[in-house]
Amino acid sequence: MAYEQNLVCFNTFGADESWSMATYEKHDGYKAWRRVLAGELTAEQIIEEVKASGLRGRGGAGFPTGLKWSFMPRNADVQKYLVCNSDESEPGTCHDREVLRYNPHALVEGMAIAAYAMGASVAYNYIRGEFLDEPVPRFEAAVKEAYDAGLLGKNIQGSGIDFDLNTFVGAGAYICGEETALLESLEGKQGRPRFKPPFPANFGLYGKPTTINNTQSLASVPAIIRNGATWFAALGPEGSGGTALFSVSGHVEKPGNYELPMGIPFKDLLDDICGGMLGGRKLKAVIPGGSSCKVLPAEIIMDCTMDYNSLQQAGSSFGTGAVMVMDETTCMVKVLRRISRFYMAESCGQCTPCREGTGWLYRMLNRIVEGKGEEADLEKLVDVANKIEGHTICALGDAAAWPVQSFLNHYYHEFEYMVRNNGRSIVDATEEAAA
Amino acid sequence: MSDDIVNIEVDGKPVEARKGQMVIEVTDNIGAYVPRFCYHEKLSIAANCRMCLVDIEGAPKPIPACAQPITEGMKVFTKSPRAIAAQKATMEFLLINHPLDCPICDQGGECELQDLAMGYGRDISRYNDGKRVVKDKDIGPLISTDMTRCIHCTRCVRFGEEIQGNPQLGTVERGEDVKISTYVEQNVDHELSANIIDLCPVGALNNKPYRYSARAWEMVQHATVSPHDCVGSNLFAHTLRGTIKRIVPRENESINETWISDRDRYSYEAIYSSDRLTVPRVKENGEWRDISWSDALSLAAEALGAADAGKLGLIASSAATVEESYLLSQLSAHLGTSNIDHRTGRRDISGQDDDPVFAGLGCAIAEIENQGAVLVAGSNLRSEAPIIAHRLRKAAQSGAQVSFANAQEYEYFFDVADYLSGKGLCELLAGVVVAAADGAALPKAVAGLCDGVSASKADKRIATSLQAADDALLLLGTIAGRHAAYSAVRALAAAIADLTGAKLGFVSEGPNATGAHLAGVTPHRGIGGVQRKTPGLGVTAMLDSELDAILLMNVEPDTDIHATAAAEDKLARQKYVISLTPFVSDSLLECADLLLPVGTFAETSGTYINAAGTWQSFGGVANPVGESRPSWKVLRVLGNLLDAEGFDYVTSEDVLAEFKEALGDVAAGSYSPRAKLTKPNGADAPSEEIDIPLYSIDGLVRRAHALQQTLSAKRASER
């Protein structure tokens, strides 16, 4: 089956200088924003439209975007802020980078519309520090173009609407992708999540009402306003409107970033879009939404469609759309050790279970891989993960726990084999037997 | 009011609570204990230790009780299996990298982690990897660090940010490498800094001078009161076989809350300094020799008895207790002299007949934080009374306009509305008077002082803020009290208070200036502030005369007398100087003829009355050093030897009871100048010497080794 690609966020892709304002406008860019400026759309209409579109936050949690916007005290007489979370750092995820590089105006326009809808006159785009070379300059150039064209600023085109858009570059910490840690970082403090409540919609940036949305979520907004909520919702299945940006990596023939309708069967994504498994080898497992999502074995994922509900029913989650594909030669113990090392290194260290527990998980896994593990470690791994999950200020603790729980759930025998065989991987043993 | 009440259920019991309270406040109030480390009622909520996780009906996961506001109908379970499991899980995590070196840790026996580990920890650790080791920091002479023990609760960090106002500690790095640290290598040297020792729930931050000198469970705890400033902070002294090993705060919400200044905490070191006078000594033909108490007392009585009443002087320190002050006052009456004074710091006594009965603070200490506007004049407040400065900071934090007027500028860690400086205090205050009068006639007493003075914008802002606030306070500090033109300064301050409706308060010198005034240790007034028919000589006049005998009580000639220049030389000229003193110094050896060893505040029972008029009695907490005796007993025996009537007290309580009866009901009274004052000119020149540094204010702090090692002390000695 053929799928139509690049409908929303990537819709300028392939054009010359796809990042330029001229190209964006050729693709109907800024039409939605101009309608807002002309007074053709009220804030309520915009929020209703986004609600009806079924757009869910693409940052990982999948919270309905329109609903989130409606939490903002729009008419309260205080400064309100919109913040875009371009701190894309979930391992396996690299598609927001492409929006910034190749279609930054979609984000600029989306932020303008969203800010207007929530009564925020100032917005920040928090971009991860590692994007300094290309995505940041591209985005900043786009912002400048929009200012020069009179589409941003004070009293824009006499509409009475003020909107200022600023870029902020992070210093390289996974935790700053957590929205309240991002706010702390934006305020110039250490990137550490805040305890909630209060939520950012009441007490956000500098203590003012703030909404934080993901890059892709905001870049989808112009298309929703342009083409209508019904069009957008119909792109995906019930409960998962629109398109998704997939970052497919691992053992596939054609890894890459793809914009596809929500709900595409995994099988089609793998075979039709990504050219099948690398070297024709057998699929073993997939992490469907970035490293913090639970792993799904081949037999489960092959029956899934790539949307929120299907993946949740399968025991994982849509996450960020970072699909990590692993073939039969992959040692699941070593994968988990690598993932655990990441969460140990990225824990902010603020609260106890995550600070102490992530290192404990990694050390146990490291010991197992080094051949010094004990069978008791396997039960302990799950127990420690269970004691981190749900006990921390932010979701990083959960993100560290879920891979451990799911890897041991689905691949216990691999861990057991390694412990019993002094660090020898079941994968190596199988290959040798085959040879 | 009923809107403010929220009904919740804790462990199945219905509880009424105030709206906006956190779950842990409610559980604490009803005695349902929830374990915690990072939560502290005086600090902001961090919710980072995760020890206080409780079970709340309907919540998908355990919730930290410290950070969860209560809502109507909430059902909290503090001891459900899920709550206990979550608390035990946190404890396991806290202990995996904790060194568990309790046997060699000073915190052992009084450690929050140790206590809770008994309840929530396992017998055997399941963690068998290497533990984290963290390098210790040198953050100064007061606080020892064992950072490997740290559990990252950040109480110390929040103390710096929220109580001190100058964050000196913070967290660096992340994940399991997080450490508490100074951002750049530096000492932690705020005047309240050592409170982080008490805040630290583990043995990471400890008392450096106390290190390894005793165990918590073998010491005896005694209540006492700080002898350093007019606040009278409540203290506990911990003694081992009669020797003070350390001082910790005694909670008193109306005075010091849970804090004490570093000087309250470490000055006890002086009690055991090598400067202690341990036996009576007498100077004969220029040579000092030890003598017995009975000989010493006879010599003292002889000298006092032989002196002509008019040629006799008694000078006490404002650190003398109420009992000592009263006995000295009674002794002076028996000896028929009014040459008695305690105002060793007051240069200008010209307006003494206008003095209030005692120089009160103008409001309760706890009230300071509720003021809407405050002007602090002639004060280095953080040094004079750290606890008052802390309350003032709280006022500023909640929106009060706090301004200062002083020749020098001192640093305050809050937004200071205006700081008038660079000129003499009279000149600065005159501007505010003119601004407050706003064109109306100036009060007669100060009209001359304001002649030709015009109000600056800052003067007007200050006057307006004092007028506009519902509660406004003008505080005159001890720098003002030592000012060479104090009468003028005070009259100007009173004029500002009158014109703006602000209260007038005084930060008096020493811990018991109030008691000394009430007991009549002044040449112009007797007990209860009753005017004497013929006033005697004040400190300056006594020293400028040639007297037959002078008795000094806890006064060191070179460092404690600021009322007159060259006090040491002037004392040396007197015929016979008797000194009741805990310490011996070169200056005393030079000036005095007879030294009687007396106890410090810790070795005597007594009473201090703070600037807010609060009477606080305390018992002796430590064994006397050497042959030293409590001053009140020495005075009693002198009274006996001089055949004074009624000097047959058995306990200090007897003295106190008699004094209270003699005193009756006395209020501070108010101050208003009667005479028209003229410009002091030269006497108003800005002078740094009238500020006494933080760790030089009395004989105790000057001899506390740890305090003298601090940067504050070192900087002061270089000055």
Interface residues (C-beta under 8 A of the other chain):
Chain A: A173 I175 Q190 F195 P197 M344 A345 E346 S347 C348 G349 Q350 C351 T352 P353 R355 E356 G357 T358 G359 W360 R363 M364 R367 K380 K387 G390 H391 T392 I393
Chain B: I45 A46 A47 N48 C49 R50 M51 L53 P60 K61 P62 P64 A67 P69 A86 A89 T90 E92 F93 L94 I96 N97 R126 Y127 D129 I151 H152 T171 E173 R174 G175 E176 D177 V178
